[in-house]
Amino acid sequence: MAGAEALLRELPARLGGGVRVVRAPCMGACDRAPVCAVGHSQVMQATTDQVAAAAKHADPHAYPTPKDFETYQREGGYALLKACLDSTRTREDLIKIVSDAGLRGLGGAGFPTGRKWSLVRAEPAPRLFAVNCDEGEPGTFKDRYYLERDPHRFIEGMLIAAWVVEAPETYLYVRDEYPEVRLLLAQEIAKARACGAVAAHAPASPPRRRRLHLRAKSPR
């Protein structure tokens, strides 16, 4: 796609026998093809020169999001989470809001979010909350695109959902092919934790702050 076959032909000779060049499944970056993963760093719209340089100094870094914690907070971010935690809003309020909005899951079944939250709340504690950012389907990159551009809207929404279902522990899974996104989330979650929106340790009972765990898929 977009020059990937040419890279596969040219890179072995350019990089020499000390570097292995192999085909790879979808990396979630079709919007910036061709893409080449060098270690855990992705080279977007890659050329042979860029890949050769990355092979010498592969060092993944956090994606430079245009909406970091400070920007998001200035625009009113985390106000709704604060209203939930100080009891200005109730869990029933939030369930009604998402139900009235017709919010549904995107996993194929289109299950109503408000109904799902109600069913989960009815289950006996303890409850855990899991968020999957794998999107391994070929040609899919919506999660990565969104997380790069508005990470705190995602983080706040995730924490609100965990609060609604009374789950003190949230596990966030990010695919191994998104090292820049994982580092971005770790960086921005640390900022949110510093302001008190995310707990650094397991919360007391009854929980007010939610503890958030960030996990990446183990390297192949």
WOBEL-V529385 format. One line per field, one symbol per residue. ss: DSSP state (a for helix, b for strand, c for the rest). phi: phi as a letter, one per 20 degrees, with the letter a starting at -180 (. if undefined). A space follows every 50 residues. Layout:
ss: ???
phi: ???
This chain:
ss: cccaaaaaaaaaaaaccccccccccccccaaacccbbbccbbbccccaaa aaaaaaccccccccccccaaaaaaccccaaaaaaacccccaaaaaaaaaa cccbcccccccbaaaaaaaaaacccccbbbbbbccccccccaaaaaaaac aaaaaaaaaaaaaaccccbbbbbbccccaaaaaaaaaaaaaaaacccbbc cccccccccbbbbbbbcccc
phi: .loffffffefgffenfecedcfcfgdmbffcffccedmddedelfcfff fffffecfbfcfffffcegfffffenfmfffffffemfddffgfffffff fmfcfdepemffffffgffffffffedddccddekefgndbfffgfffeb ffffffffffffffeldfccdddcfffdfffgffffffffffffenfcfe cgffdffdeeecddcdffgf
